[in-house]
Amino acid sequence: MIRVRVMLIAVVGLLAAGNQASAQWMDTRQTMGFGPQFFGGASPIPRETVYYPGSYAPGTIVVDTAERRLYLVQGGGQALRYGIGVGRDGFRWGGVHHVSAKKEWPEWTPPREMLARRPDLPRHMVGGIENPLGARALYLGSTLYRIHGSNEPETIGQAVSSGCFRMTNDDVVDLYNRVAVGALVIVKN
């Protein structure tokens, strides 16, 4: 119980300090023993820096749906590679967009189309660990799609979503802290 109180005090203090606090929070929860298993689980596909030649500018996000990987171009022929969950058959898409908004612990309102397929879904969920959008969301232009967190790490590397790109909460927080609103997002289908 004391451990939980200490963690909550740390969270409140760090949230007040802004985005830099997000990275500190990640370190704090690791030190306190609240690793990926507490925050939604570790990714079955580890984040890593890889060789990534091409003409994309640093800061560009390239989503490769066939490979089920997301690349954040770093420049110098390198990129950070993350494992992602992608849209299931019939829900994959491609195109070029920009990050139009970023939200921490976003609220979720399922679109009409999703509710028609799944009437059992809640009509609205406040942000939090149980919310399917997870810890962070990057909104893609005016589409219904997002790059977002998930508390279901077993879905990373799978084709299970309705078109959004899922990441573990740890990975989406890392990406969120590195990407600015306006960043170019290229989705390869």
ZAMAR-147740 format. One line per 3 residues: number of its first residue (from 1); for each residue x, y, z of C-alpha. Coordinates in Angstrom, 1 decimal. Each point is the difference from the previous one (the first is absolute). Layout:
# ZAMAR-147740
NUM = X/Y/Z | ...
This chain:
# ZAMAR-147740
1 = 0.0/0.0/0.0 | 2.8/2.4/0.8 | 1.6/-0.8/-3.3
4 = -3.2/0.9/-1.9 | -0.2/3.3/2.0 | 3.6/0.9/-0.9
7 = -0.7/-0.8/-3.6 | -3.1/2.2/-0.1 | 1.9/2.9/1.6
10 = 2.7/-0.4/-2.6 | -2.6/-0.1/-2.8 | -1.7/3.2/1.1
13 = 3.3/1.8/0.4 | 1.2/-1.1/-3.4 | -3.2/0.8/-1.8
16 = 0.2/3.5/1.3 | 3.5/0.4/-1.6 | -1.1/-0.7/-3.6
19 = 1.3/-2.1/-2.8 | 3.5/-0.3/1.4 | -1.7/-1.6/3.0
22 = -1.3/-2.9/-2.2 | 3.6/-1.3/-0.4 | 0.7/0.5/3.7
25 = -3.2/-1.8/0.8 | 1.1/-3.0/-2.1 | 3.3/-0.1/1.9
28 = -1.7/0.4/3.4 | -2.5/-2.8/-0.5 | 2.8/-2.3/-1.2
31 = 2.1/0.9/3.1 | -3.0/-0.7/2.2 | -0.7/-3.4/-1.5
34 = -2.9/1.1/-2.2 | 1.4/-1.2/-3.3 | -1.8/-0.8/-3.2
37 = -2.1/-2.6/1.7 | -1.7/2.7/2.1 | -0.4/2.4/-2.9
40 = -1.5/-2.4/-2.5 | 2.7/-2.5/-0.7 | 3.2/-0.1/-1.9
43 = 0.0/-0.1/-3.8 | 0.6/-3.4/-1.6 | 2.0/2.1/-2.6
46 = 2.7/2.0/1.7 | 0.6/3.6/-1.1 | 3.4/0.4/-1.6
49 = 2.1/2.4/-2.2 | 0.4/-1.5/-3.5 | 1.7/0.9/-3.3
52 = -2.7/1.8/-2.1 | 1.3/1.6/-3.2 | -2.3/2.2/-2.0
55 = -1.0/3.5/-0.7 | -2.3/0.6/2.9 | 0.7/3.0/2.2
58 = 0.8/-0.6/3.7 | -3.2/0.0/2.0 | -2.0/-1.7/-2.7
61 = -2.1/-3.0/1.1 | -0.2/-2.9/-2.4 | -2.5/-2.7/0.8
64 = 0.6/-3.3/-1.9 | -3.3/-1.9/0.5 | 1.3/-3.1/-1.8
67 = 3.0/-0.2/2.3 | -2.0/1.1/3.0 | 2.7/2.5/1.0
70 = 0.1/3.8/0.4 | 3.2/1.9/-0.8 | 0.8/3.4/1.4
73 = 2.7/1.4/-2.3 | 3.0/1.3/1.9 | 2.3/1.1/-2.9
76 = 3.4/-1.3/-0.8 | -1.5/-3.1/-1.5 | -1.6/-1.1/3.3
79 = -3.5/-0.3/1.5 | -1.6/-1.2/3.2 | -2.0/-3.1/-0.8
82 = -3.1/-0.9/2.1 | -2.3/-3.0/-0.1 | -3.6/0.9/-0.7
85 = -3.4/-1.6/-0.4 | -1.8/0.8/-3.2 | -3.4/-0.2/-1.6
88 = -1.5/-3.4/-0.5 | -1.0/-1.1/-3.5 | -2.3/2.5/-1.6
91 = 1.2/2.8/2.4 | 3.5/0.7/-1.4 | 0.6/3.2/-1.8
94 = 2.9/2.1/-1.3 | 0.7/3.7/-0.7 | 1.8/3.1/1.2
97 = -1.2/2.1/2.9 | 1.4/2.1/2.7 | -0.2/-0.3/3.8
100 = -2.9/2.5/0.6 | -0.2/-0.4/3.8 | 1.6/-1.8/2.9
103 = -1.8/-0.9/3.2 | 1.1/-1.6/3.3 | -2.4/-2.5/1.4
106 = -2.6/0.8/-2.7 | -3.7/-0.5/0.3 | -1.6/-2.4/-2.4
109 = -3.3/0.1/-1.8 | -0.4/-2.9/-2.5 | -1.0/1.2/-3.4
112 = -3.5/-0.8/-1.3 | 1.4/-2.6/-2.4 | 1.7/-1.8/2.8
115 = -3.1/0.1/2.2 | -2.1/-1.5/-2.9 | 2.4/-3.0/0.0
118 = 0.4/-0.2/3.8 | -3.1/1.3/1.7 | 1.4/-1.3/3.3
121 = 2.6/2.7/0.2 | -0.3/2.9/2.4 | -1.2/3.3/-1.6
124 = 2.9/1.9/1.6 | 2.9/-0.7/2.3 | 2.1/2.4/2.0
127 = 3.8/-0.3/-0.3 | 1.8/-2.5/2.2 | 1.7/-3.3/0.0
130 = -3.2/-1.9/-1.0 | -0.6/2.3/-2.9 | 0.8/-1.8/-3.4
133 = 1.9/3.1/-1.2 | 2.5/-0.5/2.8 | 2.5/2.5/1.4
136 = 0.4/2.3/-3.1 | -1.6/0.5/-3.4 | 1.3/1.8/-3.1
139 = -2.9/1.0/-2.3 | 0.5/-0.4/-3.7 | -1.4/3.0/-1.9
142 = -3.8/0.0/-0.3 | -0.2/-3.8/-0.1 | -1.6/-2.2/2.7
145 = 3.4/-1.7/0.5 | 2.7/0.5/2.6 | 3.3/-1.4/1.1
148 = -0.8/-0.9/3.6 | 0.9/-2.0/3.0 | -1.5/-3.3/1.1
151 = -0.2/-2.0/3.2 | 0.0/-3.2/-2.1 | 3.6/-0.5/-0.9
154 = -0.8/-3.4/-1.5 | -1.7/1.8/-2.9 | 3.3/1.7/-1.1
157 = 1.1/-1.6/-3.3 | -3.5/-1.1/-0.7 | -2.7/1.2/-2.4
160 = -2.9/0.5/2.4 | -1.1/3.7/0.0 | -2.6/1.9/-1.9
163 = 2.7/2.0/-1.8 | 1.9/1.7/2.8 | 3.6/-0.8/0.8
166 = 0.5/-1.5/3.5 | 3.2/0.2/2.0 | 0.8/-1.0/3.5
169 = -0.5/2.9/2.5 | 3.8/0.2/0.5 | 0.7/0.3/-3.7
172 = -2.8/2.5/-0.7 | 1.3/2.2/2.9 | 3.5/-0.2/-1.5
175 = -1.3/0.9/-3.5 | -2.3/2.8/1.4 | 2.9/1.7/1.7
178 = 2.1/0.0/-3.2 | -2.7/1.1/-2.6 | -1.4/3.5/-0.5
181 = -3.5/0.9/-1.2 | 0.4/0.4/-3.8 | 2.3/-2.9/-0.4
184 = -0.3/-1.8/-3.4 | -1.6/-3.5/0.3 | 0.4/-2.3/-3.0
187 = -2.2/-3.2/0.2 | 1.2/-2.7/-2.4 | -2.7/-2.7/-0.6
